[in-house]
Amino acid sequence: MIVRILGEGQLDIADEHLDELNALDTGLADAVTAGDEPRFQHVLNTLLERVRAVGTPVADDSLSVSDAILPAQESSLAEVRALLGEEGLIPG
């Protein structure tokens, strides 16, 4: 799966990491729904750190389409709320 972090670039994520990332995505969606700013910031930071840790950078000149788009580290709760779909940020 190709994941884009806004403002940073794309990373290729192996399928073996998707369950962990989907659990974090669910936690992020729950924090956004509850309007819980501290939990939102914590889960967003954790999600982005894990994607960076397990992902392999995609070359800047690659024309790969992103399967998921994650907000930038400094995104607000309101901005992330606007990005959330029915499946969260990461499909699956």
N, CA and C atoms as an extended XYZ file, in Angstrom:
276
Properties=species:S:1:pos:R:3:atomname:S:1:resname:S:1:resid:I:1 pbc="F F F"
N         0.851       -1.168        0.000 N   MET     1
C         0.000        0.000        0.000 CA  MET     1
C         0.902        1.238        0.000 C   MET     1
N         0.554        2.196       -0.839 N   ILE     2
C         1.287        3.459       -0.901 CA  ILE     2
C         0.536        4.493       -0.057 C   ILE     2
N         1.252        5.062        0.917 N   VAL     3
C         0.666        6.047        1.820 CA  VAL     3
C         1.414        7.362        1.640 C   VAL     3
N         0.674        8.434        1.490 N   ARG     4
C         1.266        9.769        1.403 CA  ARG     4
C         1.018       10.490        2.725 C   ARG     4
N         2.082       11.066        3.269 N   ILE     5
C         1.944       11.979        4.401 CA  ILE     5
C         2.050       13.379        3.801 C   ILE     5
N         1.006       14.160        3.966 N   LEU     6
C         0.988       15.492        3.359 CA  LEU     6
C         2.211       16.301        3.782 C   LEU     6
N         2.871       16.871        2.796 N   GLY     7
C         4.047       17.686        3.045 CA  GLY     7
C         5.341       16.909        3.179 C   GLY     7
N         5.264       15.572        3.135 N   GLU     8
C         6.469       14.758        3.319 CA  GLU     8
C         6.776       13.848        2.137 C   GLU     8
N         5.786       13.241        1.547 N   GLY     9
C         6.025       12.314        0.449 CA  GLY     9
C         5.313       10.989        0.676 C   GLY     9
N         5.653       10.015       -0.170 N   GLN    10
C         4.990        8.714       -0.157 CA  GLN    10
C         5.887        7.647        0.457 C   GLN    10
N         5.215        6.661        1.079 N   LEU    11
C         5.910        5.511        1.644 CA  LEU    11
C         5.167        4.252        1.228 C   LEU    11
N         5.928        3.207        0.939 N   ASP    12
C         5.353        1.905        0.607 CA  ASP    12
C         5.270        1.108        1.901 C   ASP    12
N         4.061        0.668        2.256 N   ILE    13
C         3.818       -0.055        3.502 CA  ILE    13
C         3.484       -1.507        3.168 C   ILE    13
N         4.215       -2.435        3.788 N   ALA    14
C         3.948       -3.855        3.593 CA  ALA    14
C         2.623       -4.229        4.258 C   ALA    14
N         1.924       -5.179        3.667 N   ASP    15
C         0.619       -5.618        4.168 CA  ASP    15
C         0.672       -6.061        5.624 C   ASP    15
N         1.791       -6.587        6.063 N   GLU    16
C         1.904       -7.093        7.437 CA  GLU    16
C         1.733       -5.999        8.494 C   GLU    16
N         1.832       -4.752        8.120 N   HIS    17
C         1.707       -3.643        9.061 CA  HIS    17
C         0.321       -3.004        9.058 C   HIS    17
N        -0.544       -3.439        8.162 N   LEU    18
C        -1.833       -2.760        7.997 CA  LEU    18
C        -2.752       -2.899        9.201 C   LEU    18
N        -2.751       -4.057        9.877 N   ASP    19
C        -3.624       -4.212       11.045 CA  ASP    19
C        -3.245       -3.208       12.135 C   ASP    19
N        -1.958       -3.082       12.392 N   GLU    20
C        -1.484       -2.127       13.406 CA  GLU    20
C        -1.872       -0.701       13.021 C   GLU    20
N        -1.647       -0.345       11.760 N   LEU    21
C        -1.952        1.016       11.309 CA  LEU    21
C        -3.457        1.280       11.303 C   LEU    21
N        -4.245        0.261       10.950 N   ASN    22
C        -5.699        0.431       10.988 CA  ASN    22
C        -6.200        0.620       12.415 C   ASN    22
N        -5.576       -0.051       13.395 N   ALA    23
C        -5.960        0.130       14.795 CA  ALA    23
C        -5.672        1.570       15.232 C   ALA    23
N        -4.515        2.095       14.827 N   LEU    24
C        -4.192        3.492       15.148 CA  LEU    24
C        -5.159        4.449       14.446 C   LEU    24
N        -5.494        4.129       13.201 N   ASP    25
C        -6.442        4.938       12.436 CA  ASP    25
C        -7.799        4.981       13.134 C   ASP    25
N        -8.247        3.859       13.643 N   THR    26
C        -9.513        3.798       14.375 CA  THR    26
C        -9.439        4.650       15.635 C   THR    26
N        -8.321        4.570       16.341 N   GLY    27
C        -8.135        5.397       17.532 CA  GLY    27
C        -8.145        6.877       17.208 C   GLY    27
N        -7.563        7.225       16.072 N   LEU    28
C        -7.562        8.623       15.639 CA  LEU    28
C        -8.979        9.086       15.323 C   LEU    28
N        -9.722        8.263       14.599 N   ALA    29
C       -11.108        8.611       14.269 CA  ALA    29
C       -11.946        8.760       15.532 C   ALA    29
N       -11.724        7.886       16.517 N   ASP    30
C       -12.465        7.983       17.778 CA  ASP    30
C       -12.147        9.289       18.505 C   ASP    30
N       -10.867        9.674       18.516 N   ALA    31
C       -10.461       10.916       19.178 CA  ALA    31
C       -11.063       12.127       18.468 C   ALA    31
N       -11.093       12.089       17.134 N   VAL    32
C       -11.678       13.192       16.364 CA  VAL    32
C       -13.175       13.293       16.652 C   VAL    32
N       -13.860       12.157       16.637 N   THR    33
C       -15.302       12.141       16.895 CA  THR    33
C       -15.620       12.686       18.285 C   THR    33
N       -14.779       12.334       19.260 N   ALA    34
C       -14.988       12.785       20.639 CA  ALA    34
C       -14.530       14.225       20.859 C   ALA    34
N       -13.800       14.773       19.887 N   GLY    35
C       -13.268       16.126       20.058 CA  GLY    35
C       -12.188       16.184       21.124 C   GLY    35
N       -11.505       15.065       21.337 N   ASP    36
C       -10.480       14.940       22.379 CA  ASP    36
C        -9.119       15.355       21.806 C   ASP    36
N        -8.795       16.643       21.942 N   GLU    37
C        -7.577       17.206       21.343 CA  GLU    37
C        -6.288       16.527       21.833 C   GLU    37
N        -6.097       16.319       23.144 N   PRO    38
C        -4.853       15.666       23.582 CA  PRO    38
C        -4.702       14.251       23.021 C   PRO    38
N        -5.772       13.477       23.065 N   ARG    39
C        -5.708       12.110       22.516 CA  ARG    39
C        -5.501       12.153       21.011 C   ARG    39
N        -6.170       13.072       20.335 N   PHE    40
C        -5.997       13.232       18.892 CA  PHE    40
C        -4.530       13.476       18.548 C   PHE    40
N        -3.887       14.422       19.229 N   GLN    41
C        -2.484       14.735       18.949 CA  GLN    41
C        -1.589       13.525       19.198 C   GLN    41
N        -1.834       12.816       20.286 N   HIS    42
C        -1.029       11.640       20.620 CA  HIS    42
C        -1.162       10.549       19.557 C   HIS    42
N        -2.394       10.240       19.182 N   VAL    43
C        -2.613        9.157       18.216 CA  VAL    43
C        -2.116        9.564       16.831 C   VAL    43
N        -2.323       10.810       16.429 N   LEU    44
C        -1.815       11.266       15.135 CA  LEU    44
C        -0.293       11.139       15.090 C   LEU    44
N         0.377       11.603       16.141 N   ASN    45
C         1.837       11.496       16.186 CA  ASN    45
C         2.288       10.045       16.129 C   ASN    45
N         1.622        9.175       16.869 N   THR    46
C         1.977        7.753       16.883 CA  THR    46
C         1.760        7.126       15.512 C   THR    46
N         0.633        7.429       14.875 N   LEU    47
C         0.341        6.888       13.547 CA  LEU    47
C         1.410        7.314       12.540 C   LEU    47
N         1.733        8.587       12.516 N   LEU    48
C         2.733        9.079       11.561 CA  LEU    48
C         4.109        8.488       11.849 C   LEU    48
N         4.473        8.365       13.117 N   GLU    49
C         5.759        7.757       13.478 CA  GLU    49
C         5.834        6.308       13.010 C   GLU    49
N         4.748        5.556       13.188 N   ARG    50
C         4.743        4.145       12.771 CA  ARG    50
C         4.818        4.027       11.248 C   ARG    50
N         4.088        4.872       10.529 N   VAL    51
C         4.145        4.835        9.064 CA  VAL    51
C         5.566        5.128        8.599 C   VAL    51
N         6.202        6.122        9.198 N   ARG    52
C         7.593        6.440        8.827 CA  ARG    52
C         8.534        5.281        9.167 C   ARG    52
N         8.284        4.621       10.307 N   ALA    53
C         9.170        3.551       10.763 CA  ALA    53
C         9.058        2.291        9.905 C   ALA    53
N         7.849        1.938        9.492 N   VAL    54
C         7.665        0.684        8.757 CA  VAL    54
C         7.641        0.881        7.244 C   VAL    54
N         7.522        2.118        6.794 N   GLY    55
C         7.421        2.391        5.363 CA  GLY    55
C         8.766        2.553        4.693 C   GLY    55
N         8.765        2.256        3.417 N   THR    56
C         9.934        2.468        2.575 CA  THR    56
C         9.622        3.654        1.672 C   THR    56
N        10.468        4.694        1.692 N   PRO    57
C        10.188        5.865        0.852 CA  PRO    57
C        10.067        5.501       -0.635 C   PRO    57
N         9.093        6.112       -1.277 N   VAL    58
C         8.892        5.964       -2.717 CA  VAL    58
C         9.669        7.102       -3.376 C   VAL    58
N        10.365        6.793       -4.452 N   ALA    59
C        11.166        7.802       -5.155 CA  ALA    59
C        10.304        9.002       -5.533 C   ALA    59
N        10.874       10.192       -5.395 N   ASP    60
C        10.148       11.425       -5.705 CA  ASP    60
C         9.665       11.483       -7.149 C   ASP    60
N        10.381       10.825       -8.056 N   ASP    61
C         9.987       10.866       -9.463 CA  ASP    61
C         9.021        9.746       -9.847 C   ASP    61
N         8.598        8.946       -8.872 N   SER    62
C         7.638        7.876       -9.117 CA  SER    62
C         6.250        8.464       -9.345 C   SER    62
N         5.484        7.824      -10.191 N   LEU    63
C         4.128        8.281      -10.473 CA  LEU    63
C         3.093        7.395       -9.782 C   LEU    63
N         3.467        6.797       -8.656 N   SER    64
C         2.567        5.914       -7.912 CA  SER    64
C         1.400        6.700       -7.330 C   SER    64
N         0.220        6.114       -7.443 N   VAL    65
C        -0.978        6.703       -6.864 CA  VAL    65
C        -1.026        6.302       -5.387 C   VAL    65
N        -1.362        7.237       -4.523 N   SER    66
C        -1.463        6.957       -3.094 CA  SER    66
C        -2.761        6.221       -2.792 C   SER    66
N        -2.651        5.137       -2.016 N   ASP    67
C        -3.832        4.397       -1.562 CA  ASP    67
C        -4.471        5.077       -0.354 C   ASP    67
N        -3.662        5.818        0.390 N   ALA    68
C        -4.151        6.539        1.568 CA  ALA    68
C        -3.360        7.833        1.697 C   ALA    68
N        -4.024        8.859        2.189 N   ILE    69
C        -3.370       10.152        2.413 CA  ILE    69
C        -3.548       10.509        3.881 C   ILE    69
N        -2.416       10.699        4.554 N   LEU    70
C        -2.432       11.047        5.969 CA  LEU    70
C        -2.141       12.534        6.132 C   LEU    70
N        -2.717       13.129        7.160 N   PRO    71
C        -2.491       14.556        7.390 CA  PRO    71
C        -1.064       14.828        7.840 C   PRO    71
N        -0.644       16.062        7.677 N   ALA    72
C         0.667       16.489        8.160 CA  ALA    72
C         0.670       16.483        9.680 C   ALA    72
N         1.855       16.406       10.247 N   GLN    73
C         2.042       16.366       11.703 CA  GLN    73
C         1.325       17.524       12.398 C   GLN    73
N         1.358       18.698       11.798 N   GLU    74
C         0.795       19.879       12.445 CA  GLU    74
C        -0.691       20.106       12.150 C   GLU    74
N        -1.352       19.141       11.541 N   SER    75
C        -2.776       19.289       11.206 CA  SER    75
C        -3.633       19.422       12.459 C   SER    75
N        -4.679       20.204       12.329 N   SER    76
C        -5.605       20.389       13.449 CA  SER    76
C        -6.658       19.285       13.451 C   SER    76
N        -7.344       19.165       14.568 N   LEU    77
C        -8.428       18.202       14.681 CA  LEU    77
C        -9.485       18.478       13.611 C   LEU    77
N        -9.820       19.721       13.377 N   ALA    78
C       -10.826       20.079       12.365 CA  ALA    78
C       -10.372       19.682       10.962 C   ALA    78
N        -9.095       19.867       10.660 N   GLU    79
C        -8.579       19.489        9.339 CA  GLU    79
C        -8.647       17.981        9.137 C   GLU    79
N        -8.310       17.236       10.169 N   VAL    80
C        -8.364       15.773       10.066 CA  VAL    80
C        -9.808       15.301        9.978 C   VAL    80
N       -10.701       15.950       10.696 N   ARG    81
C       -12.125       15.597       10.609 CA  ARG    81
C       -12.603       15.695        9.156 C   ARG    81
N       -12.138       16.712        8.433 N   ALA    82
C       -12.536       16.903        7.038 CA  ALA    82
C       -11.967       15.823        6.121 C   ALA    82
N       -10.837       15.214        6.508 N   LEU    83
C       -10.213       14.170        5.692 CA  LEU    83
C       -10.797       12.785        5.926 C   LEU    83
N       -11.379       12.571        7.100 N   LEU    84
C       -11.858       11.238        7.467 CA  LEU    84
C       -12.997       10.784        6.562 C   LEU    84
N       -12.884        9.565        6.098 N   GLY    85
C       -13.955        8.941        5.344 CA  GLY    85
C       -14.633        7.895        6.214 C   GLY    85
N       -15.513        7.112        5.625 N   GLU    86
C       -16.208        6.056        6.374 CA  GLU    86
C       -15.244        5.003        6.896 C   GLU    86
N       -14.135        4.793        6.186 N   GLU    87
C       -13.152        3.797        6.591 CA  GLU    87
C       -11.986        4.421        7.337 C   GLU    87
N       -12.098        5.666        7.734 N   GLY    88
C       -10.977        6.349        8.357 CA  GLY    88
C       -10.040        6.884        7.287 C   GLY    88
N        -8.781        7.028        7.640 N   LEU    89
C        -7.795        7.530        6.675 CA  LEU    89
C        -7.154        6.414        5.872 C   LEU    89
N        -7.038        5.233        6.505 N   ILE    90
C        -6.395        4.087        5.857 CA  ILE    90
C        -7.474        3.068        5.524 C   ILE    90
N        -7.697        2.793        4.239 N   PRO    91
C        -8.732        1.832        3.867 CA  PRO    91
C        -8.369        0.406        4.313 C   PRO    91
N        -9.399       -0.343        4.644 N   GLY    92
C        -9.151       -1.742        4.971 CA  GLY    92
C        -9.645       -2.168        6.292 C   GLY    92
